[in-house]
Amino acid sequence: MRNSHLFFTFIALVLTYTLHFQAHAAPAGPLIKHMSSLLKWTRSSSKAPQSDGNVLQFENGYLVETVVEGNEIGVVPYRIRVSEDGELFAVDAVNSNIVRITPPLSQYSRARLVAGSFQGYTGHVDGKPSDARFNHPNGITMDDKGNVYVADTLNLAIRKIGEAGVTTIAGGKSNVAGYTDGPSEDAKFSNDFDVVYVRPTCSLLVVDRGNAALRQISLEQEDCDYQNSSISATEGKES
């Protein structure tokens, strides 16, 4: 503020001197015009910038509370899906596994391993759920039969967890990101994608953000017509 006052004092002195000079010398119209413009500019630039700001209208009656503390149960949930019977299937991108949490949710809730490892081992291994390995997955969805589909991001693959264990249904063969449609073993995805189950079309919608595209994978019709089923957690594995 002090510097601003000094600057305006300087401008005033210059204008006074210029007017005095004009009275005793040749016309200084152009100079006066420029000095006047400079004064207007300094006044406008000294104003505080106007902010659009935020307009909030809080609706009363809502309460936020923590029902499951991930650090307490060794799980860092990145994304969840809720099964028909209310169980939470969470993908843990940090520990590269998929866990299941049974309601009611409370400080006593425990996570049961569905596939992968609680030790955070990574890799691309299909087969028995407890032996399967993922590589920082960050997407999960579920069909009507209870099959779980995982966007295994750094493996660039879409994995399925079902009655037969863990399988790869698309991508991951070359371990190179790309944009290729066709048979599942030839398909390529970016390293930023998610999966969504779409019942009306009995398909998986792949939200391929890195390629700015929506991709589709048709599923078996029986997996879309099934009712009241869910895959089980890996026996004996609980955090």
C-alpha positions as CSV (number, residue, x, y, z in Angstrom):
1,M,0.0,0.0,0.0
2,R,2.8,2.4,0.9
3,N,4.5,1.8,-2.5
4,S,1.2,2.5,-4.2
5,H,0.9,5.8,-2.5
6,L,4.4,6.8,-3.4
7,F,3.8,5.9,-7.0
8,F,0.6,8.0,-7.2
9,T,2.5,10.9,-5.5
10,F,5.2,10.6,-8.2
11,I,2.5,10.7,-11.0
12,A,0.9,13.8,-9.4
13,L,4.2,15.6,-9.3
14,V,5.0,14.8,-12.9
15,L,1.5,16.1,-14.0
16,T,2.0,19.3,-12.0
17,Y,5.4,19.8,-13.5
18,T,4.0,19.1,-17.0
19,L,1.1,21.6,-16.6
20,H,3.6,24.2,-15.3
21,F,5.8,23.6,-18.3
22,Q,2.8,23.9,-20.6
23,A,2.1,27.4,-19.3
24,H,5.6,28.7,-20.1
25,A,6.6,26.6,-23.1
26,A,5.3,25.1,-26.3
27,P,2.0,23.1,-26.2
28,A,2.5,19.7,-24.7
29,G,-0.9,18.2,-25.7
30,P,0.5,14.7,-26.7
31,L,2.5,14.4,-23.5
32,I,-0.5,15.4,-21.3
33,K,-2.7,12.8,-23.2
34,H,-0.2,10.0,-22.6
35,M,0.2,10.9,-18.9
36,S,-3.5,11.0,-18.5
37,S,-3.8,7.5,-20.0
38,L,-1.0,6.3,-17.7
39,L,-2.9,7.5,-14.7
40,K,-6.1,5.8,-15.8
41,W,-4.2,2.5,-16.3
42,T,-2.6,2.7,-12.9
43,R,-5.9,3.3,-11.2
44,S,-7.6,0.3,-13.0
45,S,-4.6,-2.1,-12.4
46,S,-4.5,-1.2,-8.7
47,K,-8.0,-2.6,-8.2
48,A,-8.1,-6.1,-6.5
49,P,-8.9,-8.8,-9.0
50,Q,-12.6,-9.9,-8.9
51,S,-13.2,-13.6,-8.2
52,D,-16.2,-15.5,-9.4
53,G,-16.1,-17.3,-6.0
54,N,-18.3,-20.3,-4.9
55,V,-22.0,-20.3,-4.2
56,L,-22.8,-23.1,-1.7
57,Q,-26.2,-24.1,-0.4
58,F,-25.8,-26.9,2.2
59,E,-28.8,-29.1,2.7
60,N,-29.3,-30.1,6.4
61,G,-29.8,-33.5,7.7
62,Y,-26.7,-35.4,6.4
63,L,-24.0,-36.9,8.5
64,V,-20.5,-38.2,7.4
65,E,-19.1,-41.0,9.4
66,T,-16.3,-43.6,8.9
67,V,-17.7,-47.1,9.0
68,V,-14.6,-49.0,7.8
69,E,-11.0,-47.9,8.5
70,G,-8.9,-49.4,5.7
71,N,-5.6,-48.9,7.6
72,E,-7.0,-51.0,10.4
73,I,-7.9,-54.0,8.2
74,G,-5.0,-53.7,5.8
75,V,-7.0,-52.6,2.8
76,V,-6.7,-49.5,0.6
77,P,-10.0,-49.5,-1.3
78,Y,-9.7,-47.8,-4.7
79,R,-13.1,-48.7,-6.1
80,I,-16.0,-50.9,-4.9
81,R,-19.1,-52.7,-6.3
82,V,-22.0,-53.9,-4.2
83,S,-23.4,-57.4,-4.9
84,E,-27.1,-58.2,-4.9
85,D,-26.9,-59.4,-1.3
86,G,-25.2,-56.2,-0.2
87,E,-21.6,-57.4,0.1
88,L,-18.8,-55.0,-0.9
89,F,-16.3,-56.1,-3.4
90,A,-13.3,-53.7,-3.3
91,V,-10.3,-53.5,-5.6
92,D,-7.1,-52.5,-3.7
93,A,-4.8,-50.9,-6.2
94,V,-2.0,-50.5,-3.7
95,N,-1.9,-54.2,-2.6
96,S,-3.0,-55.6,-6.0
97,N,-5.9,-57.7,-4.7
98,I,-9.6,-57.9,-4.5
99,V,-11.4,-58.3,-1.2
100,R,-14.9,-58.7,0.1
101,I,-16.4,-57.0,3.1
102,T,-19.6,-58.3,4.6
103,P,-22.2,-55.9,6.1
104,P,-23.1,-54.5,8.6
105,L,-20.1,-52.2,8.2
106,S,-18.4,-51.2,11.5
107,Q,-15.1,-51.0,13.3
108,Y,-15.3,-54.8,13.6
109,S,-15.6,-55.4,9.8
110,R,-13.0,-57.6,8.3
111,A,-11.8,-58.0,4.7
112,R,-11.8,-61.5,3.1
113,L,-9.5,-62.1,0.2
114,V,-11.3,-62.9,-3.1
115,A,-8.2,-63.0,-5.3
116,G,-4.6,-61.9,-5.2
117,S,-2.5,-61.6,-2.1
118,F,-2.6,-59.6,1.1
119,Q,1.2,-59.2,0.9
120,G,0.9,-57.0,-2.2
121,Y,2.6,-59.3,-4.6
122,T,2.2,-58.3,-8.2
123,G,2.3,-60.1,-11.5
124,H,0.0,-61.6,-14.2
125,V,-1.0,-65.0,-13.0
126,D,-4.3,-66.8,-13.7
127,G,-5.7,-69.9,-11.9
128,K,-6.6,-70.4,-8.3
129,P,-7.8,-67.2,-6.7
130,S,-5.2,-67.3,-3.9
131,D,-2.4,-67.9,-6.4
132,A,-3.6,-65.3,-8.8
133,R,-1.6,-62.1,-9.2
134,F,-2.7,-58.6,-10.4
135,N,-0.7,-55.5,-11.1
136,H,-2.3,-52.4,-9.4
137,P,-5.9,-52.9,-10.7
138,N,-8.2,-49.9,-10.4
139,G,-11.6,-51.0,-11.7
140,I,-14.2,-53.6,-10.8
141,T,-17.7,-54.6,-11.8
142,M,-19.9,-57.7,-11.5
143,D,-22.5,-59.5,-13.6
144,D,-25.8,-61.0,-12.5
145,K,-24.2,-64.4,-11.9
146,G,-21.7,-62.9,-9.5
147,N,-18.7,-63.1,-11.8
148,V,-16.3,-60.3,-11.0
149,Y,-14.4,-58.4,-13.7
150,V,-11.3,-56.5,-12.9
151,A,-9.6,-53.7,-14.9
152,D,-6.0,-54.9,-14.3
153,T,-4.5,-51.6,-15.2
154,L,-0.7,-52.2,-15.3
155,N,-1.2,-55.6,-16.9
156,L,-3.3,-53.9,-19.6
157,A,-5.8,-56.7,-19.2
158,I,-9.3,-57.4,-18.2
159,R,-9.5,-60.3,-15.7
160,K,-12.5,-62.4,-14.7
161,I,-13.0,-64.1,-11.3
162,G,-15.6,-66.8,-11.5
163,E,-16.3,-70.5,-10.7
164,A,-13.3,-71.5,-12.7
165,G,-10.9,-69.2,-10.8
166,V,-9.2,-66.2,-12.3
167,T,-8.8,-65.9,-16.1
168,T,-7.9,-63.2,-18.6
169,I,-10.7,-62.4,-21.0
170,A,-9.0,-59.5,-23.0
171,G,-5.7,-57.8,-23.4
172,G,-2.5,-58.4,-21.6
173,K,-0.8,-60.7,-24.1
174,S,1.9,-58.3,-25.3
175,N,2.0,-56.2,-22.1
176,V,2.2,-53.1,-24.4
177,A,-0.4,-50.4,-24.3
178,G,-2.2,-49.7,-27.5
179,Y,-5.6,-49.4,-29.2
180,T,-6.6,-52.6,-31.0
181,D,-10.0,-54.2,-31.3
182,G,-10.7,-57.8,-32.3
183,P,-10.2,-61.2,-30.6
184,S,-9.6,-61.0,-26.9
185,E,-6.0,-62.2,-27.1
186,D,-5.2,-59.5,-29.7
187,A,-7.0,-56.6,-28.0
188,K,-5.0,-53.7,-26.6
189,F,-5.9,-51.0,-24.1
190,S,-4.3,-47.9,-22.7
191,N,-2.9,-47.9,-19.2
192,D,-6.0,-45.9,-17.9
193,F,-9.3,-47.8,-18.2
194,D,-12.2,-49.1,-16.2
195,V,-15.0,-51.7,-16.7
196,V,-18.7,-51.4,-16.3
197,Y,-21.3,-54.2,-16.5
198,V,-24.2,-53.3,-18.8
199,R,-27.2,-55.7,-18.2
200,P,-29.4,-54.6,-21.2
201,T,-26.7,-55.5,-23.7
202,C,-25.2,-58.3,-21.6
203,S,-21.8,-56.8,-22.1
204,L,-18.8,-55.1,-20.4
205,L,-18.2,-51.5,-21.3
206,V,-14.6,-50.6,-21.2
207,V,-14.0,-47.0,-20.4
208,D,-10.7,-46.6,-22.2
209,R,-9.7,-43.1,-21.0
210,G,-6.2,-43.2,-22.4
211,N,-7.6,-43.8,-25.9
212,A,-10.7,-41.6,-25.3
213,A,-12.9,-44.5,-26.3
214,L,-15.7,-46.7,-25.1
215,R,-15.1,-50.3,-26.0
216,Q,-17.5,-53.3,-25.6
217,I,-17.0,-56.9,-24.8
218,S,-20.0,-59.2,-25.2
219,L,-20.6,-61.7,-22.3
220,E,-22.3,-65.1,-22.1
221,Q,-26.0,-64.7,-21.9
222,E,-26.4,-67.1,-19.0
223,D,-24.2,-64.7,-16.9
224,C,-26.6,-61.9,-17.5
225,D,-29.8,-63.8,-16.7
226,Y,-28.7,-65.5,-13.5
227,Q,-30.2,-64.4,-10.2
228,N,-29.0,-64.3,-6.6
229,S,-25.5,-65.6,-6.9
230,S,-22.1,-64.4,-5.8
231,I,-18.6,-65.9,-5.9
232,S,-17.1,-66.9,-2.6
233,A,-14.1,-65.5,-0.8
234,T,-10.8,-67.4,-0.7
235,E,-11.2,-69.8,2.2
236,G,-9.1,-69.1,5.2
237,K,-7.9,-65.7,4.0
238,E,-8.9,-62.9,6.1
239,S,-7.3,-59.6,7.1
